[in-house]
Amino acid sequence: QVQLVESGGGLVQAGGSLRLSCAASGRTFSSLDMGWFRQAPGKEHEFVAAISWSGGGTVYADSVKGRFTISRDNAKNTVYLQMNSLKPDDTAVYFCAARSSLGPLTWNAYEYWGQGTQVTVSS
């Protein structure tokens, strides 16, 4: 089992920045591929970014490419999502996800999820 706890969400004006953190416990963090998803009201979970177990590989949704950066610190069992140039369309609950093997970049392809943290971007 893996427990994931997100933090760092909040209210920010358009153009501002936030950094989300996700602390993992319960299993060797360095063996897990990690991802971030988001869910806006009335919408499905949307892939945001993913990072490989080593940190050597990252991938981003087109909607956040160039603005968001995913990173990880295996010594601290934590994955981060640095969000810059935020837009009102980025408003959503952001979820951290983990899995032990490669797969599609979809919500159900991950094995573990956090409880989410709210990000609200005002115009």
N, C-alpha and C positions, 0 to 999 in steps of 0.2 A: 504494500500500500504506500501511496505517496500523498502527503498533505501539502496543499498549496495555499498560501495566504498572500493576497494582493494588498498593496497600499499605494498611496500617492495620488489618488484621484482628487478631484475638487472642481471648483468653479474658476474659469479663466476667461479673459477677454480674447476675442479673435486676434490672431497674431502672436499670442502668448505661447508659453511653453509649460510642460509638465513632465515629470519623470515618474513613471510607474515602476514599482518593485514587486517581485514575487518571490517569497521565501519558501523553499521546499524542505521537507523533512520526510523521513521514513524509508528512504532508499538512497542508494548512491547517486547523488545528483549528477555527477559527471558522466553517468551512463545514459542519461535521459536527453532525448530531443525535446526542445521546449518551443512553445508557440504562444502568441497572443491573438485573441479573438475579441470581437465586440458585438454588442447587440443593441440596436436602437429600438425605441418603442414600436411595437407592431411589426418588427422585421425579424428575419432569421439571423442566426449567428453568422458573422462575417469574418473571414480570415483577415488578419492584419499583418503579422510577421512571424517568422520562425527562425530558429537557430539550431544548428547541429550540436551534438553532445560535446564536441571539442571547441565549439565557437568558430570553427573555420569556415562554416557555410551558413549564409543567411539568405533569406528570400522575403520579399515584401509584396503586398498588394499594390496594384498600380495607383490606387487612390492615396497611398501614403508614401510612396517612393520619393526619396529626396527630402522628406520632412521628418520621418520617424526613423529611429535607429534602435535595433535590438542588440543587446549584448548580455554577457553572462560572466559571473565570477564564481567559478567552481569551488574556490576556497571558502566562499561565503554562502554557497548553496542558494544563490540568488540570480534571477534573470531580471533584466531591466528593459524598459521601453521609454526611450527619450523621444518626446513628442514636441516638435517645434512648428512654428507657423500654423498654429491650430486654427481650424475653421469651425463654424457652427455645425457643419455636416459631420464633424468628428464626435459630436455629442452621442454618448452611448455608455452602457456598462461594459467595462473592459475585463476580460477573463484571461487568466493564465492557464495554460494547458501543458501536459507532459505525456510522453510516451516512450516506450523502450525500443521501438523499431521504426524504421522509415515507413511512410505511407502517404496517402493523399493529404493535401492541405485543407482538410475539412474537419468540422467540429467532431463528428462521430469517429474520425480516424485516430483521435487521441484517447488515452486511457484514463487520465485524471484531469480534473478541472478545479479551479479555485471558486470562491464564492462571488467574485467580481468586485470591481470598484467603479464608482460613478465618475464619469468625466463630463462636465457641462461647459460648453464654449458659447459665450454670449456674443452677440453681434454688436 
